[in-house]
Amino acid sequence: MAAKFQTFLILLAVLAGTALVARRFNIAPAILLMLTGVGLAFVPGMPPVELPPELVLLMVLPPLIYSASVAMSWREFRNNLRPIVLLAVGAVIFTAALVATATHYLIGLPWTIGFLLGAIVAPPDVVAPLAIARRLNLPRRLVVILEGEGLANDATALILYRFALAAITVGHFSLPLAAGEFSLIVAGEIAFGIGVGWLSLRARKWSRDPQVELTLSLITPYVSYWLPEHVGGSGVIATVACGLYVSWNGPLLISASTRLQGIFFWDLIIYLIEGLLFLLTGFQMRALYEKSKAFPLDDILVATAVVLAIIVIARFVWLYPATYLPRIFSKSLRERDPSPPWQWPFVLAFTGVRGAVSLAAALALPFTLPDGDAFPYRDLILFVAFGVIFVTLIGVGLTLPPVVRWLGVAEAGRNEHVAEHEAEIAARRQALDAALKSLDALTAEKDVSDEVMRLLRARHDIRVNQLPDSLDPGHHDVSAAGTALTRDLIAAERKFIHDLLRDGQITDETRRRIERDLDLEEASLANREYRGVPL
């Protein structure tokens, strides 16, 4: 136990150090973490670190999916439901079918094994593509579609995976029965996920205790995931539905203190999970290398190359017709949602990184069939899954930035960013105007002294004056200078409070209360900064 805890601490230290190096050299952390895991796996004396499949599928995947769902806008998800479903369901099934066909005719794999391998490698990862794409100022819609696809496609893939696994172990498969079961699973999980989200929000509202609320929020994704998974579903759709419900209905039911603590809590949890997941994925190279000694290397390389080529081609072949054909045949869709430039589907097709879910599904394959025979092609499936993950993560991670620059897609994203911040400033002003009208109405109903009124109006005027008049460079420079000076003033106040504490003039409890106000003000400054807006 002590040795395992020491290994865990080493992994945390490596995670922090690798993140610093990634930031220093402006490399996507996921790439560097996986390469670091591969390198550490072969360090003499380093104990082998296994990645149990149940750890990924039952412990890691629920909070990742739930957190991403809560962070996503239900309105944007609904408005982009058609392309998300086409990718999360259509593209996954299409890719799995092409992989099965190619591996059957080019490599000689049985159809059932080919479909099983296709289900494992078909879904792009929910974490890595977004971590890379968000750094590139992509248009908001592309990010939403990638995020929505990453949330939902694991459900399609895991259901296909179970159908294929059942066909191999039992020996028969019925397409009509599988299609009906798939529809039943989707409908049931959506209803269950919404129910869990509703119950979670009501329980959190009744508790009115940030610690209890955060505990309930941590339990929620596991409740929504484990029960459907236990009865034969995927759990993914239920968790996505739960997260989207909480995202849409939570703002008016979750207290401010819980929200402030929850942001830090969930950011830390997801940061550690994602980082350790990429590290542990890299560590699997050592175990695979040991197994590969008893397996023909040519077979591994050929199979990996074939599957890689198929999943890349399949995504491009699927995306362009899925983008433009519906608009050709539907005038109303064409008028409501004009065709995007060809560069947009190209970016979506190019961003097809496979991740730890694919590896976990491969690792979860049984070693033997019910009759005691070895599970056919298990090691080959495992090698191909890891090879696909490694090549797509490194390849896409390193080539996507120049591809985006070459296509000129980031310019549209920068323009959206400016427009979004202008809308934010307008919304803040309108909200302050509404608050001022509310103040006038409240003071007319209650007996409020002139001094209190002056204080409230002064607070209102200060908040109004903090907003920039526009985002042009001149106003931007003034706002940045004011923010920098305000930080200096906060630092001076913080130092003075520390001196008072050191001299014994105030208690630690007093210092903490004052420091919390200063921390909130400094965090508010960061939240209102417009330095990131490309002008």
C-alpha positions, 0 to 999 in steps of 0.5 A, a space after each residue: 500500500 505504501 509503495 502504491 501511494 509513493 507511486 501516486 505521489 511520483 505521478 502527481 509530481 510528474 504531472 505538475 512538472 510536465 504541465 510547467 514544461 508544456 506551458 513554457 514551450 507552448 505544447 499541448 499538455 496531453 501530448 507531453 504527458 503521454 510521451 512522459 508516461 511512455 518514457 517513464 515506463 522504461 526507466 529502470 526500477 520504475 514499477 509497472 503502472 497498470 491502467 485497470 479498465 474498470 478504473 477508466 470506465 467506472 471511475 474516471 469517465 463519469 466525472 469527465 463526462 458530467 463536468 463537460 456536460 455541465 460546462 456546456 450550454 444546453 441551448 448550444 447543444 440543442 441548436 447543434 443537435 443535428 451535426 452532433 448526432 450525425 457525428 456521435 452516432 452516424 460517424 461512429 457506426 460508419 467508421 466501425 463498419 469500415 474498419 470491420 470491412 477493411 480488416 476483414 478483406 485486407 488482414 483476414 480478421 473475422 467480421 465480429 472481431 473487425 466490428 469489435 475493433 471498429 467499435 473500440 477505435 471509432 469514437 474520438 476522445 472527449 478530452 484531448 481534442 478540446 484541450 488542443 482546439 480551445 487553444 486555437 481560437 476556433 469558431 465557437 460552433 466548431 468547439 461546441 460540435 466537437 464537445 457534443 460529439 465527444 460527450 455522446 459518441 462514447 455511448 454509441 461506441 460502448 453499445 456497439 462494443 457490447 453487441 460485438 462482444 456478445 456476438 463473439 462470446 454467444 455466437 449470434 447477432 440480430 440487427 433488428 433486435 440490436 437496433 430496438 435495444 439501442 433505441 430503448 437504451 437511449 430513451 431510457 438513459 435520457 429520462 433517467 439522467 434528467 431524473 437524477 439531475 432534478 433530484 440532485 439539484 433539489 437535494 443540493 437546494 435543501 442542504 444549503 451547505 457548500 460542503 454537502 452540496 459539493 459532495 452531492 455534486 461529486 456523487 451525481 455523475 456516478 449515480 447517473 452512470 453506474 445504474 444504467 451501465 449495470 443494467 446493460 446500457 452505457 451510462 454515458 447518455 444518462 450522464 450527459 443528460 444529467 449534466 445538461 439538465 444541471 447546466 440549464 437549471 442549476 444557476 438559480 438553485 445553486 448558492 453563490 458560495 457553493 458555485 465559487 467553491 465548486 469551480 475550484 473543486 471541479 477544476 482541480 478534480 478534472 485537471 488531476 483526472 485528465 493529467 493522470 489519465 494521459 500519463 497512465 495511458 503512456 505507461 501502458 507502452 511497457 506492458 504492450 512492449 513485453 507482450 509484443 515480443 511474442 507477437 509478429 511485429 509485421 502483423 502489428 504494424 500492418 494492422 495499425 496502419 490499416 486501421 489508422 488509414 481507415 479511421 482518418 478516411 472514414 471521418 472525412 468521407 462522412 463529414 462532407 456529405 453529412 455537412 452539405 447533403 442535408 442542406 441540398 435536400 432541405 430548403 428550410 435548413 438551407 435558409 435557417 442554417 447556411 452551408 459553412 465554408 469547406 474549411 470548417 468540416 475539414 477541421 472537424 474531420 482532422 480533429 479525430 483524436 482517440 483516447 483512454 476510453 478506446 484503450 480501456 475498452 480494449 483492456 476490458 476484453 476477456 482473456 477467454 471465451 465461455 468455453 475456455 478458449 483464448 479470446 481471439 486476437 485480443 493482443 492484436 486489438 490491444 496493440 492496434 488500440 494503443 497505436 491509434 491513440 498514440 499516433 492520433 494524439 501526437 499527430 493531431 496535437 502537433 499538426 492541428 495548429 499549423 493546419 488551422 493557420 493554413 485554413 484561416 479558420 482562427 480569424 472567424 474565431 477571433 471575430 466571434 471572440 470580440 463580438 462575444 465580449 461586446 455582447 457581454 459588456 452590453 449585458 452587464 450594462 443592461 443588468 446594472 440598469 435593471 438592478 437600479 430600477 429594482 433599487 428604486 422600486 425597493 426603496 419606494 416600498 421600504 423606509 430607507 435612509 438617504 445615507 443607505 441610498 447614497 451608498 447603494 447608488 455609489 456602489 452601482 456607479 462604481 460597477 458601471 464605471 468599471 465597464 469599458 465603453 468599447 473594445 477598441 485599442 485605446 479603451 483597452 489600454 486604459 482598462 488594462 492600466 487600471 486593472 494593473 494599478 488595482 492589483 498593485 493597490 490590492 497587493 499593498 493592502 494585503 501586505 499592510 494587513 500581513 504587517 498588522 497580523 505580524 505585529 499582533 494588532 489583528 487576529 488570524 481570523 480577522 486577517 482571513 476575513 479581510 483576505 477573502 474580500 481581497 481575494 474575491 476582488 482580485 478574482 473579479 478583476 481577472 473575470 472582467 479582464 478583456 486582455 485576451 480579446 484579439 484587436 
